[in-house]
Amino acid sequence: MPYKIWREDNTLFVNYKVRNHQIDSYGHINNATYLQFLEDARADFFSFLGHPLSFLAKNNIYIYITEISIKYLNPGFLDDVITVSGNVTDISKIRATWHQNIYNADSKKLVTADVKGAFLDSNKKGIRIPEIVLKGLESMLLNKNIEK
């Protein structure tokens, strides 16, 4: 559960506290845990924009992650309060790309990632991004690369 979620211009931010089950045998955040933080942040961003994943599912809208490019830059540790930032860098008819970073409390970047997702219905058929969702994504857009 996030401590705090906020917006600055077209960037959304959310804080999480690192728990003991998220630490690996080397004493730092497990690499797979960073993927969970990124996913949790995207879900929290959708909620912040007024469309929690439960709302999307009730409306037969699902986001399937198709590709993740991640760079691990610095370690995070137990009890750190991390911040995940997020923007949208690309929107097409049925896809979106999110750029996310994870920082520690000293603003040191721990991870940077680009995440691509496709919008599908319950039959796993690609669907055009619904207008109500598109508006929220566009509000996070870093540039104006939108294919309609």
C-alpha positions as protocol buffer text, in pm:
chain_id: "A"
residue {
  index: 1
  type: MET
  ca { x: 0 y: 0 z: 0 }
}
residue {
  index: 2
  type: PRO
  ca { x: 141 y: 340 z: -91 }
}
residue {
  index: 3
  type: TYR
  ca { x: 233 y: 598 z: 169 }
}
residue {
  index: 4
  type: LYS
  ca { x: 162 y: 888 z: -60 }
}
residue {
  index: 5
  type: ILE
  ca { x: 72 y: 945 z: -423 }
}
residue {
  index: 6
  type: TRP
  ca { x: 92 y: 1280 z: -600 }
}
residue {
  index: 7
  type: ARG
  ca { x: 126 y: 1451 z: -933 }
}
residue {
  index: 8
  type: GLU
  ca { x: 369 y: 1715 z: -1062 }
}
residue {
  index: 9
  type: ASP
  ca { x: 280 y: 1828 z: -1414 }
}
residue {
  index: 10
  type: ASN
  ca { x: 260 y: 1512 z: -1628 }
}
residue {
  index: 11
  type: THR
  ca { x: 451 y: 1290 z: -1382 }
}
residue {
  index: 12
  type: LEU
  ca { x: 289 y: 1078 z: -1112 }
}
residue {
  index: 13
  type: PHE
  ca { x: 477 y: 971 z: -799 }
}
residue {
  index: 14
  type: VAL
  ca { x: 407 y: 712 z: -531 }
}
residue {
  index: 15
  type: ASN
  ca { x: 602 y: 612 z: -217 }
}
residue {
  index: 16
  type: TYR
  ca { x: 642 y: 262 z: -74 }
}
residue {
  index: 17
  type: LYS
  ca { x: 832 y: 132 z: 228 }
}
residue {
  index: 18
  type: VAL
  ca { x: 1065 y: -162 z: 162 }
}
residue {
  index: 19
  type: ARG
  ca { x: 967 y: -461 z: 379 }
}
residue {
  index: 20
  type: ASN
  ca { x: 1177 y: -753 z: 501 }
}
residue {
  index: 21
  type: HIS
  ca { x: 1021 y: -1003 z: 256 }
}
residue {
  index: 22
  type: GLN
  ca { x: 1139 y: -781 z: -34 }
}
residue {
  index: 23
  type: ILE
  ca { x: 1507 y: -818 z: 57 }
}
residue {
  index: 24
  type: ASP
  ca { x: 1729 y: -1090 z: -93 }
}
residue {
  index: 25
  type: SER
  ca { x: 2017 y: -1284 z: 64 }
}
residue {
  index: 26
  type: TYR
  ca { x: 2258 y: -1001 z: -29 }
}
residue {
  index: 27
  type: GLY
  ca { x: 2070 y: -759 z: 195 }
}
residue {
  index: 28
  type: HIS
  ca { x: 1917 y: -540 z: -76 }
}
residue {
  index: 29
  type: ILE
  ca { x: 1590 y: -524 z: -268 }
}
residue {
  index: 30
  type: ASN
  ca { x: 1549 y: -837 z: -478 }
}
residue {
  index: 31
  type: ASN
  ca { x: 1556 y: -766 z: -853 }
}
residue {
  index: 32
  type: ALA
  ca { x: 1213 y: -924 z: -903 }
}
residue {
  index: 33
  type: THR
  ca { x: 1071 y: -698 z: -631 }
}
residue {
  index: 34
  type: TYR
  ca { x: 1150 y: -392 z: -841 }
}
residue {
  index: 35
  type: LEU
  ca { x: 913 y: -531 z: -1107 }
}
residue {
  index: 36
  type: GLN
  ca { x: 643 y: -559 z: -840 }
}
residue {
  index: 37
  type: PHE
  ca { x: 701 y: -199 z: -731 }
}
residue {
  index: 38
  type: LEU
  ca { x: 669 y: -86 z: -1094 }
}
residue {
  index: 39
  type: GLU
  ca { x: 346 y: -284 z: -1140 }
}
residue {
  index: 40
  type: ASP
  ca { x: 200 y: -161 z: -810 }
}
residue {
  index: 41
  type: ALA
  ca { x: 281 y: 197 z: -911 }
}
residue {
  index: 42
  type: ARG
  ca { x: 108 y: 163 z: -1249 }
}
residue {
  index: 43
  type: ALA
  ca { x: -201 y: 25 z: -1071 }
}
residue {
  index: 44
  type: ASP
  ca { x: -188 y: 311 z: -818 }
}
residue {
  index: 45
  type: PHE
  ca { x: -149 y: 562 z: -1102 }
}
residue {
  index: 46
  type: PHE
  ca { x: -464 y: 428 z: -1271 }
}
residue {
  index: 47
  type: SER
  ca { x: -649 y: 459 z: -938 }
}
residue {
  index: 48
  type: PHE
  ca { x: -520 y: 814 z: -893 }
}
residue {
  index: 49
  type: LEU
  ca { x: -649 y: 899 z: -1241 }
}
residue {
  index: 50
  type: GLY
  ca { x: -993 y: 767 z: -1142 }
}
residue {
  index: 51
  type: HIS
  ca { x: -980 y: 426 z: -1311 }
}
residue {
  index: 52
  type: PRO
  ca { x: -870 y: 153 z: -1071 }
}
residue {
  index: 53
  type: LEU
  ca { x: -793 y: -183 z: -1230 }
}
residue {
  index: 54
  type: SER
  ca { x: -1117 y: -319 z: -1082 }
}
residue {
  index: 55
  type: PHE
  ca { x: -1309 y: -50 z: -1278 }
}
residue {
  index: 56
  type: LEU
  ca { x: -1123 y: -144 z: -1597 }
}
residue {
  index: 57
  type: ALA
  ca { x: -1197 y: -516 z: -1545 }
}
residue {
  index: 58
  type: LYS
  ca { x: -1569 y: -446 z: -1484 }
}
residue {
  index: 59
  type: ASN
  ca { x: -1566 y: -264 z: -1816 }
}
residue {
  index: 60
  type: ASN
  ca { x: -1391 y: -550 z: -1998 }
}
residue {
  index: 61
  type: ILE
  ca { x: -1061 y: -359 z: -2030 }
}
residue {
  index: 62
  type: TYR
  ca { x: -738 y: -540 z: -1949 }
}
residue {
  index: 63
  type: ILE
  ca { x: -379 y: -426 z: -1983 }
}
residue {
  index: 64
  type: TYR
  ca { x: -132 y: -698 z: -2073 }
}
residue {
  index: 65
  type: ILE
  ca { x: 235 y: -615 z: -2034 }
}
residue {
  index: 66
  type: THR
  ca { x: 415 y: -716 z: -2353 }
}
residue {
  index: 67
  type: GLU
  ca { x: 768 y: -592 z: -2287 }
}
residue {
  index: 68
  type: ILE
  ca { x: 980 y: -455 z: -2004 }
}
residue {
  index: 69
  type: SER
  ca { x: 1326 y: -303 z: -2038 }
}
residue {
  index: 70
  type: ILE
  ca { x: 1481 y: -243 z: -1697 }
}
residue {
  index: 71
  type: LYS
  ca { x: 1817 y: -117 z: -1576 }
}
residue {
  index: 72
  type: TYR
  ca { x: 1926 y: -181 z: -1219 }
}
residue {
  index: 73
  type: LEU
  ca { x: 2145 y: 114 z: -1122 }
}
residue {
  index: 74
  type: ASN
  ca { x: 2183 y: 111 z: -743 }
}
residue {
  index: 75
  type: PRO
  ca { x: 2063 y: -107 z: -455 }
}
residue {
  index: 76
  type: GLY
  ca { x: 1778 y: -30 z: -220 }
}
residue {
  index: 77
  type: PHE
  ca { x: 1761 y: -160 z: 135 }
}
residue {
  index: 78
  type: LEU
  ca { x: 1528 y: -268 z: 415 }
}
residue {
  index: 79
  type: ASP
  ca { x: 1312 y: 14 z: 554 }
}
residue {
  index: 80
  type: ASP
  ca { x: 1398 y: 250 z: 266 }
}
residue {
  index: 81
  type: VAL
  ca { x: 1110 y: 467 z: 155 }
}
residue {
  index: 82
  type: ILE
  ca { x: 1128 y: 454 z: -223 }
}
residue {
  index: 83
  type: THR
  ca { x: 955 y: 673 z: -478 }
}
residue {
  index: 84
  type: VAL
  ca { x: 832 y: 540 z: -810 }
}
residue {
  index: 85
  type: SER
  ca { x: 775 y: 802 z: -1079 }
}
residue {
  index: 86
  type: GLY
  ca { x: 586 y: 742 z: -1399 }
}
residue {
  index: 87
  type: ASN
  ca { x: 510 y: 899 z: -1734 }
}
residue {
  index: 88
  type: VAL
  ca { x: 366 y: 777 z: -2060 }
}
residue {
  index: 89
  type: THR
  ca { x: 605 y: 807 z: -2354 }
}
residue {
  index: 90
  type: ASP
  ca { x: 401 y: 659 z: -2638 }
}
residue {
  index: 91
  type: ILE
  ca { x: 36 y: 589 z: -2713 }
}
residue {
  index: 92
  type: SER
  ca { x: -101 y: 403 z: -3014 }
}
residue {
  index: 93
  type: LYS
  ca { x: -449 y: 272 z: -3087 }
}
residue {
  index: 94
  type: ILE
  ca { x: -417 y: -30 z: -2857 }
}
residue {
  index: 95
  type: ARG
  ca { x: -81 y: 16 z: -2682 }
}
residue {
  index: 96
  type: ALA
  ca { x: 92 y: 245 z: -2436 }
}
residue {
  index: 97
  type: THR
  ca { x: 448 y: 274 z: -2310 }
}
residue {
  index: 98
  type: TRP
  ca { x: 526 y: 387 z: -1957 }
}
residue {
  index: 99
  type: HIS
  ca { x: 863 y: 522 z: -1842 }
}
residue {
  index: 100
  type: GLN
  ca { x: 920 y: 462 z: -1473 }
}
residue {
  index: 101
  type: ASN
  ca { x: 1202 y: 533 z: -1230 }
}
residue {
  index: 102
  type: ILE
  ca { x: 1257 y: 424 z: -873 }
}
residue {
  index: 103
  type: TYR
  ca { x: 1446 y: 650 z: -631 }
}
residue {
  index: 104
  type: ASN
  ca { x: 1554 y: 619 z: -270 }
}
residue {
  index: 105
  type: ALA
  ca { x: 1489 y: 890 z: -9 }
}
residue {
  index: 106
  type: ASP
  ca { x: 1814 y: 1064 z: -109 }
}
residue {
  index: 107
  type: SER
  ca { x: 1685 y: 1094 z: -470 }
}
residue {
  index: 108
  type: LYS
  ca { x: 1940 y: 839 z: -589 }
}
residue {
  index: 109
  type: LYS
  ca { x: 1800 y: 655 z: -891 }
}
residue {
  index: 110
  type: LEU
  ca { x: 1781 y: 281 z: -823 }
}
residue {
  index: 111
  type: VAL
  ca { x: 1600 y: 159 z: -1135 }
}
residue {
  index: 112
  type: THR
  ca { x: 1483 y: 292 z: -1469 }
}
residue {
  index: 113
  type: ALA
  ca { x: 1236 y: 99 z: -1684 }
}
residue {
  index: 114
  type: ASP
  ca { x: 1024 y: 121 z: -1997 }
}
residue {
  index: 115
  type: VAL
  ca { x: 710 y: -89 z: -1991 }
}
residue {
  index: 116
  type: LYS
  ca { x: 492 y: -161 z: -2295 }
}
residue {
  index: 117
  type: GLY
  ca { x: 136 y: -277 z: -2258 }
}
residue {
  index: 118
  type: ALA
  ca { x: -151 y: -368 z: -2487 }
}
residue {
  index: 119
  type: PHE
  ca { x: -519 y: -314 z: -2415 }
}
residue {
  index: 120
  type: LEU
  ca { x: -730 y: -626 z: -2459 }
}
residue {
  index: 121
  type: ASP
  ca { x: -1081 y: -749 z: -2380 }
}
residue {
  index: 122
  type: SER
  ca { x: -1166 y: -1060 z: -2178 }
}
residue {
  index: 123
  type: ASN
  ca { x: -1124 y: -1271 z: -2495 }
}
residue {
  index: 124
  type: LYS
  ca { x: -765 y: -1141 z: -2522 }
}
residue {
  index: 125
  type: LYS
  ca { x: -855 y: -951 z: -2837 }
}
residue {
  index: 126
  type: GLY
  ca { x: -684 y: -614 z: -2886 }
}
residue {
  index: 127
  type: ILE
  ca { x: -914 y: -317 z: -2829 }
}
residue {
  index: 128
  type: ARG
  ca { x: -879 y: 52 z: -2896 }
}
residue {
  index: 129
  type: ILE
  ca { x: -787 y: 236 z: -2576 }
}
residue {
  index: 130
  type: PRO
  ca { x: -1120 y: 368 z: -2445 }
}
residue {
  index: 131
  type: GLU
  ca { x: -1151 y: 747 z: -2451 }
}
residue {
  index: 132
  type: ILE
  ca { x: -1197 y: 771 z: -2073 }
}
residue {
  index: 133
  type: VAL
  ca { x: -867 y: 585 z: -2018 }
}
residue {
  index: 134
  type: LEU
  ca { x: -692 y: 763 z: -2304 }
}
residue {
  index: 135
  type: LYS
  ca { x: -748 y: 1102 z: -2139 }
}
residue {
  index: 136
  type: GLY
  ca { x: -568 y: 985 z: -1825 }
}
residue {
  index: 137
  type: LEU
  ca { x: -280 y: 841 z: -2025 }
}
residue {
  index: 138
  type: GLU
  ca { x: -249 y: 1160 z: -2229 }
}
residue {
  index: 139
  type: SER
  ca { x: -227 y: 1360 z: -1906 }
}
residue {
  index: 140
  type: MET
  ca { x: 91 y: 1163 z: -1824 }
}
residue {
  index: 141
  type: LEU
  ca { x: 241 y: 1199 z: -2172 }
}
residue {
  index: 142
  type: LEU
  ca { x: 598 y: 1332 z: -2191 }
}
residue {
  index: 143
  type: ASN
  ca { x: 569 y: 1424 z: -2557 }
}
residue {
  index: 144
  type: LYS
  ca { x: 290 y: 1433 z: -2809 }
}
residue {
  index: 145
  type: ASN
  ca { x: 356 y: 1097 z: -2976 }
}
residue {
  index: 146
  type: ILE
  ca { x: -3 y: 974 z: -3011 }
}
residue {
  index: 147
  type: GLU
  ca { x: -120 y: 756 z: -3300 }
}
residue {
  index: 148
  type: LYS
  ca { x: -496 y: 774 z: -3343 }
}
